[in-house]
Structures are given as C-alpha cells and as structure tokens.
C-alpha cells in the first residue's frame, strides 16, 4: 500500500537556511519517517551532507531518524554548531 501524502512544515536554520534560501516552507510528501523526509529534501535542494551530521526535531521534541511523520508535523533539522 502506498504511503499517505501529507503536508509537513519545515523550519530551516543556520547552514540549511542559507542553502535553501528560506526560513520555512511547507512540503507535500509521501515520506514516512524523518530520515525519508531529509533524504527527499537533500536531493531536491542539493544539501551536500548526510543526515548523520544533523539532529532532528518534530513538533519541538528531539527525535530519532526513524520517527514517523504525521500530517501537519513541524520538522527542524539542526546543523552542528562550531565554537571558536
């Protein structure tokens, strides 16, 4: 059975915001997990690094990459922070 199409709200910060050129967007996707969504976005927007270097949060809660997505979820991908 095909995955359900859903709208997911994405917030972009730091390097991802620069690469995407947006602070936020809503996407319609068949992604079932956070990992699936990131892979889809990485291809679509040419993000040049894998999910292993990021953290993820869904609806203001840190999550695993296997976390299932639901219609209307808000997702944030958190890039590493470098200090000086």
PDB file of N, CA, C and O in Angstrom:
ATOM      1  N   UNK A   1       0.851  -1.182   0.000  1.00  0.00           N
ATOM      2  CA  UNK A   1       0.000   0.000   0.000  1.00  0.00           C
ATOM      3  C   UNK A   1       0.898   1.248   0.000  1.00  0.00           C
ATOM      4  O   UNK A   1       1.813   1.338   0.819  1.00  0.00           O
ATOM      5  N   UNK A   2       0.656   2.205  -0.897  1.00  0.00           N
ATOM      6  CA  UNK A   2       1.495   3.407  -0.962  1.00  0.00           C
ATOM      7  C   UNK A   2       1.347   4.263   0.299  1.00  0.00           C
ATOM      8  O   UNK A   2       0.306   4.259   0.956  1.00  0.00           O
ATOM      9  N   UNK A   3       2.417   4.994   0.617  1.00  0.00           N
ATOM     10  CA  UNK A   3       2.402   5.886   1.775  1.00  0.00           C
ATOM     11  C   UNK A   3       1.409   7.016   1.538  1.00  0.00           C
ATOM     12  O   UNK A   3       1.202   7.457   0.408  1.00  0.00           O
ATOM     13  N   UNK A   4       0.805   7.470   2.620  1.00  0.00           N
ATOM     14  CA  UNK A   4      -0.148   8.575   2.570  1.00  0.00           C
ATOM     15  C   UNK A   4       0.565   9.896   2.295  1.00  0.00           C
ATOM     16  O   UNK A   4       1.601  10.180   2.898  1.00  0.00           O
ATOM     17  N   UNK A   5       0.024  10.693   1.400  1.00  0.00           N
ATOM     18  CA  UNK A   5       0.559  12.026   1.140  1.00  0.00           C
ATOM     19  C   UNK A   5       0.152  12.944   2.287  1.00  0.00           C
ATOM     20  O   UNK A   5      -0.994  12.929   2.734  1.00  0.00           O
ATOM     21  N   UNK A   6       1.104  13.739   2.753  1.00  0.00           N
ATOM     22  CA  UNK A   6       0.839  14.640   3.873  1.00  0.00           C
ATOM     23  C   UNK A   6       1.612  15.940   3.690  1.00  0.00           C
ATOM     24  O   UNK A   6       2.618  15.981   2.982  1.00  0.00           O
ATOM     25  N   UNK A   7       1.141  16.983   4.324  1.00  0.00           N
ATOM     26  CA  UNK A   7       1.851  18.256   4.318  1.00  0.00           C
ATOM     27  C   UNK A   7       2.634  18.368   5.614  1.00  0.00           C
ATOM     28  O   UNK A   7       2.089  18.197   6.705  1.00  0.00           O
ATOM     29  N   UNK A   8       3.929  18.660   5.478  1.00  0.00           N
ATOM     30  CA  UNK A   8       4.841  18.799   6.608  1.00  0.00           C
ATOM     31  C   UNK A   8       5.409  20.213   6.569  1.00  0.00           C
ATOM     32  O   UNK A   8       5.741  20.724   5.499  1.00  0.00           O
ATOM     33  N   UNK A   9       5.518  20.836   7.721  1.00  0.00           N
ATOM     34  CA  UNK A   9       6.057  22.192   7.837  1.00  0.00           C
ATOM     35  C   UNK A   9       7.513  22.086   8.291  1.00  0.00           C
ATOM     36  O   UNK A   9       7.808  21.434   9.293  1.00  0.00           O
ATOM     37  N   UNK A  10       8.409  22.719   7.563  1.00  0.00           N
ATOM     38  CA  UNK A  10       9.840  22.613   7.838  1.00  0.00           C
ATOM     39  C   UNK A  10      10.390  23.991   8.166  1.00  0.00           C
ATOM     40  O   UNK A  10      10.113  24.971   7.473  1.00  0.00           O
ATOM     41  N   UNK A  11      11.176  24.048   9.237  1.00  0.00           N
ATOM     42  CA  UNK A  11      11.890  25.269   9.608  1.00  0.00           C
ATOM     43  C   UNK A  11      13.357  25.060   9.304  1.00  0.00           C
ATOM     44  O   UNK A  11      13.921  24.013   9.623  1.00  0.00           O
ATOM     45  N   UNK A  12      13.982  26.059   8.684  1.00  0.00           N
ATOM     46  CA  UNK A  12      15.395  25.986   8.342  1.00  0.00           C
ATOM     47  C   UNK A  12      16.181  26.989   9.173  1.00  0.00           C
ATOM     48  O   UNK A  12      15.765  28.136   9.340  1.00  0.00           O
ATOM     49  N   UNK A  13      17.333  26.543   9.697  1.00  0.00           N
ATOM     50  CA  UNK A  13      18.213  27.397  10.479  1.00  0.00           C
ATOM     51  C   UNK A  13      19.640  27.245   9.965  1.00  0.00           C
ATOM     52  O   UNK A  13      19.980  26.256   9.316  1.00  0.00           O
ATOM     53  N   UNK A  14      20.460  28.235  10.265  1.00  0.00           N
ATOM     54  CA  UNK A  14      21.910  28.197  10.013  1.00  0.00           C
ATOM     55  C   UNK A  14      22.219  27.823   8.561  1.00  0.00           C
ATOM     56  O   UNK A  14      21.673  28.419   7.632  1.00  0.00           O
ATOM     57  N   UNK A  15      23.088  26.846   8.373  1.00  0.00           N
ATOM     58  CA  UNK A  15      23.560  26.465   7.046  1.00  0.00           C
ATOM     59  C   UNK A  15      22.422  26.012   6.132  1.00  0.00           C
ATOM     60  O   UNK A  15      22.420  26.335   4.944  1.00  0.00           O
ATOM     61  N   UNK A  16      21.465  25.274   6.670  1.00  0.00           N
ATOM     62  CA  UNK A  16      20.356  24.830   5.817  1.00  0.00           C
ATOM     63  C   UNK A  16      19.523  26.012   5.333  1.00  0.00           C
ATOM     64  O   UNK A  16      19.043  26.007   4.200  1.00  0.00           O
ATOM     65  N   UNK A  17      19.348  27.015   6.173  1.00  0.00           N
ATOM     66  CA  UNK A  17      18.619  28.215   5.751  1.00  0.00           C
ATOM     67  C   UNK A  17      19.365  28.911   4.616  1.00  0.00           C
ATOM     68  O   UNK A  17      18.756  29.364   3.647  1.00  0.00           O
ATOM     69  N   UNK A  18      20.681  28.990   4.747  1.00  0.00           N
ATOM     70  CA  UNK A  18      21.487  29.606   3.683  1.00  0.00           C
ATOM     71  C   UNK A  18      21.382  28.807   2.388  1.00  0.00           C
ATOM     72  O   UNK A  18      21.198  29.381   1.315  1.00  0.00           O
ATOM     73  N   UNK A  19      21.497  27.496   2.486  1.00  0.00           N
ATOM     74  CA  UNK A  19      21.437  26.656   1.285  1.00  0.00           C
ATOM     75  C   UNK A  19      20.058  26.698   0.633  1.00  0.00           C
ATOM     76  O   UNK A  19      19.952  26.740  -0.592  1.00  0.00           O
ATOM     77  N   UNK A  20      19.008  26.688   1.443  1.00  0.00           N
ATOM     78  CA  UNK A  20      17.644  26.682   0.920  1.00  0.00           C
ATOM     79  C   UNK A  20      17.201  28.070   0.489  1.00  0.00           C
ATOM     80  O   UNK A  20      16.421  28.210  -0.453  1.00  0.00           O
ATOM     81  N   UNK A  21      17.694  29.100   1.174  1.00  0.00           N
ATOM     82  CA  UNK A  21      17.282  30.458   0.857  1.00  0.00           C
ATOM     83  C   UNK A  21      15.930  30.819   1.448  1.00  0.00           C
ATOM     84  O   UNK A  21      15.309  31.800   1.039  1.00  0.00           O
ATOM     85  N   UNK A  22      15.479  30.030   2.407  1.00  0.00           N
ATOM     86  CA  UNK A  22      14.194  30.259   3.088  1.00  0.00           C
ATOM     87  C   UNK A  22      14.334  29.948   4.571  1.00  0.00           C
ATOM     88  O   UNK A  22      15.185  29.154   4.974  1.00  0.00           O
ATOM     89  N   UNK A  23      13.485  30.584   5.382  1.00  0.00           N
ATOM     90  CA  UNK A  23      13.404  30.256   6.805  1.00  0.00           C
ATOM     91  C   UNK A  23      12.486  29.065   7.044  1.00  0.00           C
ATOM     92  O   UNK A  23      12.686  28.299   7.987  1.00  0.00           O
ATOM     93  N   UNK A  24      11.479  28.911   6.186  1.00  0.00           N
ATOM     94  CA  UNK A  24      10.474  27.866   6.392  1.00  0.00           C
ATOM     95  C   UNK A  24       9.761  27.573   5.081  1.00  0.00           C
ATOM     96  O   UNK A  24       9.724  28.396   4.167  1.00  0.00           O
ATOM     97  N   UNK A  25       9.203  26.384   5.022  1.00  0.00           N
ATOM     98  CA  UNK A  25       8.344  26.024   3.901  1.00  0.00           C
ATOM     99  C   UNK A  25       7.468  24.855   4.312  1.00  0.00           C
ATOM    100  O   UNK A  25       7.769  24.139   5.268  1.00  0.00           O
ATOM    101  N   UNK A  26       6.391  24.672   3.584  1.00  0.00           N
ATOM    102  CA  UNK A  26       5.536  23.505   3.742  1.00  0.00           C
ATOM    103  C   UNK A  26       5.699  22.667   2.488  1.00  0.00           C
ATOM    104  O   UNK A  26       5.687  23.191   1.374  1.00  0.00           O
ATOM    105  N   UNK A  27       5.853  21.350   2.678  1.00  0.00           N
ATOM    106  CA  UNK A  27       6.015  20.451   1.547  1.00  0.00           C
ATOM    107  C   UNK A  27       4.980  19.346   1.630  1.00  0.00           C
ATOM    108  O   UNK A  27       4.583  18.921   2.715  1.00  0.00           O
ATOM    109  N   UNK A  28       4.556  18.896   0.477  1.00  0.00           N
ATOM    110  CA  UNK A  28       3.690  17.730   0.386  1.00  0.00           C
ATOM    111  C   UNK A  28       4.598  16.553   0.063  1.00  0.00           C
ATOM    112  O   UNK A  28       5.387  16.605  -0.881  1.00  0.00           O
ATOM    113  N   UNK A  29       4.482  15.497   0.850  1.00  0.00           N
ATOM    114  CA  UNK A  29       5.422  14.387   0.742  1.00  0.00           C
ATOM    115  C   UNK A  29       4.750  13.054   1.046  1.00  0.00           C
ATOM    116  O   UNK A  29       3.692  13.002   1.673  1.00  0.00           O
ATOM    117  N   UNK A  30       5.375  11.995   0.596  1.00  0.00           N
ATOM    118  CA  UNK A  30       4.979  10.640   0.961  1.00  0.00           C
ATOM    119  C   UNK A  30       5.954  10.058   1.981  1.00  0.00           C
ATOM    120  O   UNK A  30       5.840   8.887   2.343  1.00  0.00           O
ATOM    121  N   UNK A  31       6.913  10.862   2.451  1.00  0.00           N
ATOM    122  CA  UNK A  31       7.923  10.394   3.405  1.00  0.00           C
ATOM    123  C   UNK A  31       7.236   9.836   4.646  1.00  0.00           C
ATOM    124  O   UNK A  31       6.324  10.448   5.202  1.00  0.00           O
ATOM    125  N   UNK A  32       7.692   8.672   5.060  1.00  0.00           N
ATOM    126  CA  UNK A  32       7.110   8.040   6.239  1.00  0.00           C
ATOM    127  C   UNK A  32       7.864   8.368   7.512  1.00  0.00           C
ATOM    128  O   UNK A  32       7.286   8.346   8.599  1.00  0.00           O
ATOM    129  N   UNK A  33       9.169   8.678   7.390  1.00  0.00           N
ATOM    130  CA  UNK A  33       9.986   8.970   8.573  1.00  0.00           C
ATOM    131  C   UNK A  33      10.752  10.276   8.368  1.00  0.00           C
ATOM    132  O   UNK A  33      10.803  10.822   7.266  1.00  0.00           O
ATOM    133  N   UNK A  34      11.337  10.754   9.446  1.00  0.00           N
ATOM    134  CA  UNK A  34      12.169  11.954   9.384  1.00  0.00           C
ATOM    135  C   UNK A  34      13.327  11.730   8.412  1.00  0.00           C
ATOM    136  O   UNK A  34      13.663  12.622   7.634  1.00  0.00           O
ATOM    137  N   UNK A  35      13.938  10.548   8.453  1.00  0.00           N
ATOM    138  CA  UNK A  35      15.045  10.220   7.535  1.00  0.00           C
ATOM    139  C   UNK A  35      14.583  10.307   6.087  1.00  0.00           C
ATOM    140  O   UNK A  35      15.268  10.899   5.253  1.00  0.00           O
ATOM    141  N   UNK A  36      13.432   9.727   5.782  1.00  0.00           N
ATOM    142  CA  UNK A  36      12.902   9.778   4.414  1.00  0.00           C
ATOM    143  C   UNK A  36      12.713  11.218   3.959  1.00  0.00           C
ATOM    144  O   UNK A  36      13.045  11.568   2.827  1.00  0.00           O
ATOM    145  N   UNK A  37      12.179  12.047   4.845  1.00  0.00           N
ATOM    146  CA  UNK A  37      11.942  13.449   4.503  1.00  0.00           C
ATOM    147  C   UNK A  37      13.255  14.165   4.235  1.00  0.00           C
ATOM    148  O   UNK A  37      13.371  14.893   3.249  1.00  0.00           O
ATOM    149  N   UNK A  38      14.248  13.970   5.100  1.00  0.00           N
ATOM    150  CA  UNK A  38      15.524  14.648   4.876  1.00  0.00           C
ATOM    151  C   UNK A  38      16.159  14.201   3.567  1.00  0.00           C
ATOM    152  O   UNK A  38      16.680  15.030   2.822  1.00  0.00           O
ATOM    153  N   UNK A  39      16.124  12.917   3.278  1.00  0.00           N
ATOM    154  CA  UNK A  39      16.697  12.425   2.022  1.00  0.00           C
ATOM    155  C   UNK A  39      16.014  13.069   0.823  1.00  0.00           C
ATOM    156  O   UNK A  39      16.671  13.460  -0.141  1.00  0.00           O
ATOM    157  N   UNK A  40      14.698  13.176   0.890  1.00  0.00           N
ATOM    158  CA  UNK A  40      13.937  13.821  -0.192  1.00  0.00           C
ATOM    159  C   UNK A  40      14.354  15.284  -0.355  1.00  0.00           C
ATOM    160  O   UNK A  40      14.590  15.746  -1.471  1.00  0.00           O
ATOM    161  N   UNK A  41      14.443  16.008   0.761  1.00  0.00           N
ATOM    162  CA  UNK A  41      14.820  17.422   0.713  1.00  0.00           C
ATOM    163  C   UNK A  41      16.262  17.602   0.264  1.00  0.00           C
ATOM    164  O   UNK A  41      16.566  18.534  -0.481  1.00  0.00           O
ATOM    165  N   UNK A  42      17.159  16.718   0.710  1.00  0.00           N
ATOM    166  CA  UNK A  42      18.574  16.820   0.340  1.00  0.00           C
ATOM    167  C   UNK A  42      18.744  16.696  -1.168  1.00  0.00           C
ATOM    168  O   UNK A  42      19.556  17.405  -1.762  1.00  0.00           O
ATOM    169  N   UNK A  43      17.993  15.810  -1.784  1.00  0.00           N
ATOM    170  CA  UNK A  43      18.058  15.661  -3.241  1.00  0.00           C
ATOM    171  C   UNK A  43      17.434  16.878  -3.923  1.00  0.00           C
ATOM    172  O   UNK A  43      18.011  17.448  -4.849  1.00  0.00           O
ATOM    173  N   UNK A  44      16.262  17.262  -3.459  1.00  0.00           N
ATOM    174  CA  UNK A  44      15.528  18.366  -4.080  1.00  0.00           C
ATOM    175  C   UNK A  44      16.281  19.688  -4.006  1.00  0.00           C
ATOM    176  O   UNK A  44      16.279  20.464  -4.962  1.00  0.00           O
ATOM    177  N   UNK A  45      16.934  19.947  -2.856  1.00  0.00           N
ATOM    178  CA  UNK A  45      17.563  21.251  -2.622  1.00  0.00           C
ATOM    179  C   UNK A  45      19.089  21.183  -2.626  1.00  0.00           C
ATOM    180  O   UNK A  45      19.751  22.169  -2.303  1.00  0.00           O
ATOM    181  N   UNK A  46      19.644  20.050  -2.982  1.00  0.00           N
ATOM    182  CA  UNK A  46      21.088  19.877  -3.118  1.00  0.00           C
ATOM    183  C   UNK A  46      21.843  20.140  -1.812  1.00  0.00           C
ATOM    184  O   UNK A  46      22.898  20.775  -1.812  1.00  0.00           O
ATOM    185  N   UNK A  47      21.285  19.639  -0.692  1.00  0.00           N
ATOM    186  CA  UNK A  47      22.014  19.714   0.574  1.00  0.00           C
ATOM    187  C   UNK A  47      23.166  18.723   0.470  1.00  0.00           C
ATOM    188  O   UNK A  47      22.949  17.539   0.216  1.00  0.00           O
ATOM    189  N   UNK A  48      24.382  19.201   0.664  1.00  0.00           N
ATOM    190  CA  UNK A  48      25.557  18.391   0.394  1.00  0.00           C
ATOM    191  C   UNK A  48      26.067  17.560   1.549  1.00  0.00           C
ATOM    192  O   UNK A  48      27.241  17.190   1.548  1.00  0.00           O
ATOM    193  N   UNK A  49      25.246  17.249   2.534  1.00  0.00           N
ATOM    194  CA  UNK A  49      25.719  16.428   3.641  1.00  0.00           C
ATOM    195  C   UNK A  49      24.602  15.495   4.086  1.00  0.00           C
ATOM    196  O   UNK A  49      23.417  15.785   3.922  1.00  0.00           O
ATOM    197  N   UNK A  50      25.013  14.369   4.654  1.00  0.00           N
ATOM    198  CA  UNK A  50      24.060  13.350   5.071  1.00  0.00           C
ATOM    199  C   UNK A  50      23.408  13.652   6.408  1.00  0.00           C
ATOM    200  O   UNK A  50      23.844  14.531   7.152  1.00  0.00           O
ATOM    201  N   UNK A  51      22.365  12.910   6.691  1.00  0.00           N
ATOM    202  CA  UNK A  51      21.619  13.120   7.928  1.00  0.00           C
ATOM    203  C   UNK A  51      22.447  12.807   9.173  1.00  0.00           C
ATOM    204  O   UNK A  51      22.125  13.282  10.262  1.00  0.00           O
ATOM    205  N   UNK A  52      23.516  12.006   9.024  1.00  0.00           N
ATOM    206  CA  UNK A  52      24.330  11.620  10.181  1.00  0.00           C
ATOM    207  C   UNK A  52      24.940  12.812  10.901  1.00  0.00           C
ATOM    208  O   UNK A  52      25.271  12.719  12.082  1.00  0.00           O
ATOM    209  N   UNK A  53      25.090  13.925  10.204  1.00  0.00           N
ATOM    210  CA  UNK A  53      25.718  15.106  10.796  1.00  0.00           C
ATOM    211  C   UNK A  53      24.698  16.034  11.461  1.00  0.00           C
ATOM    212  O   UNK A  53      25.077  17.052  12.040  1.00  0.00           O
ATOM    213  N   UNK A  54      23.422  15.694  11.383  1.00  0.00           N
ATOM    214  CA  UNK A  54      22.356  16.559  11.879  1.00  0.00           C
ATOM    215  C   UNK A  54      21.608  15.918  13.041  1.00  0.00           C
ATOM    216  O   UNK A  54      21.694  14.710  13.264  1.00  0.00           O
ATOM    217  N   UNK A  55      20.886  16.734  13.762  1.00  0.00           N
ATOM    218  CA  UNK A  55      19.883  16.285  14.736  1.00  0.00           C
ATOM    219  C   UNK A  55      18.529  16.642  14.135  1.00  0.00           C
ATOM    220  O   UNK A  55      18.437  17.481  13.239  1.00  0.00           O
ATOM    221  N   UNK A  56      17.491  16.002  14.633  1.00  0.00           N
ATOM    222  CA  UNK A  56      16.152  16.322  14.128  1.00  0.00           C
ATOM    223  C   UNK A  56      15.186  16.518  15.287  1.00  0.00           C
ATOM    224  O   UNK A  56      15.346  15.953  16.369  1.00  0.00           O
ATOM    225  N   UNK A  57      14.178  17.340  15.020  1.00  0.00           N
ATOM    226  CA  UNK A  57      13.113  17.561  15.999  1.00  0.00           C
ATOM    227  C   UNK A  57      11.784  17.601  15.251  1.00  0.00           C
ATOM    228  O   UNK A  57      11.686  18.142  14.150  1.00  0.00           O
ATOM    229  N   UNK A  58      10.777  17.022  15.870  1.00  0.00           N
ATOM    230  CA  UNK A  58       9.421  17.047  15.331  1.00  0.00           C
ATOM    231  C   UNK A  58       8.514  17.625  16.419  1.00  0.00           C
ATOM    232  O   UNK A  58       8.473  17.126  17.543  1.00  0.00           O
ATOM    233  N   UNK A  59       7.800  18.672  16.062  1.00  0.00           N
ATOM    234  CA  UNK A  59       6.878  19.329  16.996  1.00  0.00           C
ATOM    235  C   UNK A  59       7.581  19.681  18.312  1.00  0.00           C
ATOM    236  O   UNK A  59       7.068  19.411  19.398  1.00  0.00           O
ATOM    237  N   UNK A  60       8.758  20.285  18.189  1.00  0.00           N
ATOM    238  CA  UNK A  60       9.537  20.800  19.317  1.00  0.00           C
ATOM    239  C   UNK A  60      10.120  19.722  20.231  1.00  0.00           C
ATOM    240  O   UNK A  60      10.496  20.017  21.365  1.00  0.00           O
ATOM    241  N   UNK A  61      10.200  18.475  19.753  1.00  0.00           N
ATOM    242  CA  UNK A  61      10.797  17.381  20.525  1.00  0.00           C
ATOM    243  C   UNK A  61      11.904  16.744  19.698  1.00  0.00           C
ATOM    244  O   UNK A  61      11.688  16.401  18.535  1.00  0.00           O
ATOM    245  N   UNK A  62      13.097  16.580  20.290  1.00  0.00           N
ATOM    246  CA  UNK A  62      14.146  15.859  19.581  1.00  0.00           C
ATOM    247  C   UNK A  62      13.656  14.447  19.281  1.00  0.00           C
ATOM    248  O   UNK A  62      12.967  13.833  20.095  1.00  0.00           O
ATOM    249  N   UNK A  63      14.020  13.939  18.099  1.00  0.00           N
ATOM    250  CA  UNK A  63      13.533  12.632  17.667  1.00  0.00           C
ATOM    251  C   UNK A  63      14.662  11.805  17.067  1.00  0.00           C
ATOM    252  O   UNK A  63      15.764  12.298  16.829  1.00  0.00           O
ATOM    253  N   UNK A  64      14.356  10.547  16.833  1.00  0.00           N
ATOM    254  CA  UNK A  64      15.257   9.684  16.087  1.00  0.00           C
ATOM    255  C   UNK A  64      14.945   9.847  14.605  1.00  0.00           C
ATOM    256  O   UNK A  64      13.918  10.415  14.234  1.00  0.00           O
ATOM    257  N   UNK A  65      15.826   9.350  13.777  1.00  0.00           N
ATOM    258  CA  UNK A  65      15.627   9.445  12.330  1.00  0.00           C
ATOM    259  C   UNK A  65      14.527   8.519  11.841  1.00  0.00           C
ATOM    260  O   UNK A  65      14.031   8.689  10.727  1.00  0.00           O
ATOM    261  N   UNK A  66      14.135   7.542  12.652  1.00  0.00           N
ATOM    262  CA  UNK A  66      13.063   6.621  12.283  1.00  0.00           C
ATOM    263  C   UNK A  66      11.694   7.087  12.777  1.00  0.00           C
ATOM    264  O   UNK A  66      10.700   6.377  12.623  1.00  0.00           O
ATOM    265  N   UNK A  67      11.645   8.269  13.366  1.00  0.00           N
ATOM    266  CA  UNK A  67      10.383   8.800  13.892  1.00  0.00           C
ATOM    267  C   UNK A  67       9.358   8.941  12.761  1.00  0.00           C
ATOM    268  O   UNK A  67       9.656   9.550  11.733  1.00  0.00           O
ATOM    269  N   UNK A  68       8.163   8.387  12.938  1.00  0.00           N
ATOM    270  CA  UNK A  68       7.144   8.502  11.883  1.00  0.00           C
ATOM    271  C   UNK A  68       6.600   9.924  11.768  1.00  0.00           C
ATOM    272  O   UNK A  68       6.475  10.645  12.758  1.00  0.00           O
ATOM    273  N   UNK A  69       6.282  10.303  10.540  1.00  0.00           N
ATOM    274  CA  UNK A  69       5.719  11.630  10.280  1.00  0.00           C
ATOM    275  C   UNK A  69       4.206  11.544  10.149  1.00  0.00           C
ATOM    276  O   UNK A  69       3.661  10.582   9.608  1.00  0.00           O
ATOM    277  N   UNK A  70       3.544  12.580  10.659  1.00  0.00           N
ATOM    278  CA  UNK A  70       2.094  12.690  10.557  1.00  0.00           C
ATOM    279  C   UNK A  70       1.733  13.998   9.866  1.00  0.00           C
ATOM    280  O   UNK A  70       2.499  14.962   9.879  1.00  0.00           O
ATOM    281  N   UNK A  71       0.579  14.006   9.279  1.00  0.00           N
ATOM    282  CA  UNK A  71       0.070  15.200   8.613  1.00  0.00           C
ATOM    283  C   UNK A  71       0.154  16.400   9.553  1.00  0.00           C
ATOM    284  O   UNK A  71      -0.297  16.334  10.697  1.00  0.00           O
ATOM    285  N   UNK A  72       0.739  17.507   9.058  1.00  0.00           N
ATOM    286  CA  UNK A  72       0.807  18.743   9.834  1.00  0.00           C
ATOM    287  C   UNK A  72       1.985  18.856  10.779  1.00  0.00           C
ATOM    288  O   UNK A  72       2.118  19.874  11.459  1.00  0.00           O
ATOM    289  N   UNK A  73       2.851  17.848  10.851  1.00  0.00           N
ATOM    290  CA  UNK A  73       4.021  17.931  11.733  1.00  0.00           C
ATOM    291  C   UNK A  73       4.910  19.106  11.340  1.00  0.00           C
ATOM    292  O   UNK A  73       4.960  19.513  10.180  1.00  0.00           O
ATOM    293  N   UNK A  74       5.613  19.639  12.344  1.00  0.00           N
ATOM    294  CA  UNK A  74       6.639  20.652  12.116  1.00  0.00           C
ATOM    295  C   UNK A  74       7.992  19.996  12.360  1.00  0.00           C
ATOM    296  O   UNK A  74       8.229  19.429  13.426  1.00  0.00           O
ATOM    297  N   UNK A  75       8.871  20.075  11.377  1.00  0.00           N
ATOM    298  CA  UNK A  75      10.169  19.404  11.446  1.00  0.00           C
ATOM    299  C   UNK A  75      11.288  20.428  11.361  1.00  0.00           C
ATOM    300  O   UNK A  75      11.233  21.377  10.578  1.00  0.00           O
ATOM    301  N   UNK A  76      12.308  20.211  12.188  1.00  0.00           N
ATOM    302  CA  UNK A  76      13.513  21.043  12.165  1.00  0.00           C
ATOM    303  C   UNK A  76      14.704  20.109  12.073  1.00  0.00           C
ATOM    304  O   UNK A  76      14.776  19.107  12.784  1.00  0.00           O
ATOM    305  N   UNK A  77      15.634  20.443  11.196  1.00  0.00           N
ATOM    306  CA  UNK A  77      16.904  19.733  11.105  1.00  0.00           C
ATOM    307  C   UNK A  77      17.959  20.667  11.674  1.00  0.00           C
ATOM    308  O   UNK A  77      18.111  21.798  11.212  1.00  0.00           O
ATOM    309  N   UNK A  78      18.691  20.190  12.681  1.00  0.00           N
ATOM    310  CA  UNK A  78      19.636  21.042  13.401  1.00  0.00           C
ATOM    311  C   UNK A  78      21.049  20.704  12.968  1.00  0.00           C
ATOM    312  O   UNK A  78      21.508  19.572  13.120  1.00  0.00           O
ATOM    313  N   UNK A  79      21.731  21.703  12.427  1.00  0.00           N
ATOM    314  CA  UNK A  79      23.106  21.518  11.965  1.00  0.00           C
ATOM    315  C   UNK A  79      24.070  21.645  13.141  1.00  0.00           C
ATOM    316  O   UNK A  79      23.738  22.259  14.154  1.00  0.00           O
ATOM    317  N   UNK A  80      25.255  21.070  13.008  1.00  0.00           N
ATOM    318  CA  UNK A  80      26.245  21.201  14.075  1.00  0.00           C
ATOM    319  C   UNK A  80      26.627  22.664  14.281  1.00  0.00           C
ATOM    320  O   UNK A  80      26.623  23.462  13.343  1.00  0.00           O
ATOM    321  N   UNK A  81      26.950  22.991  15.505  1.00  0.00           N
ATOM    322  CA  UNK A  81      27.351  24.352  15.849  1.00  0.00           C
ATOM    323  C   UNK A  81      28.843  24.330  16.147  1.00  0.00           C
ATOM    324  O   UNK A  81      29.313  23.506  16.931  1.00  0.00           O
ATOM    325  N   UNK A  82      29.579  25.230  15.526  1.00  0.00           N
ATOM    326  CA  UNK A  82      31.022  25.317  15.758  1.00  0.00           C
ATOM    327  C   UNK A  82      31.302  26.490  16.681  1.00  0.00           C
ATOM    328  O   UNK A  82      30.722  27.565  16.530  1.00  0.00           O
ATOM    329  N   UNK A  83      32.177  26.279  17.616  1.00  0.00           N
ATOM    330  CA  UNK A  83      32.562  27.352  18.527  1.00  0.00           C
ATOM    331  C   UNK A  83      33.977  27.832  18.218  1.00  0.00           C
ATOM    332  O   UNK A  83      34.725  27.175  17.495  1.00  0.00           O
ATOM    333  N   UNK A  84      34.324  28.964  18.766  1.00  0.00           N
ATOM    334  CA  UNK A  84      35.649  29.481  18.472  1.00  0.00           C
ATOM    335  C   UNK A  84      36.422  29.823  19.687  1.00  0.00           C
ATOM    336  O   UNK A  84      37.563  30.273  19.586  1.00  0.00           O
TER     337      UNK A  84
END
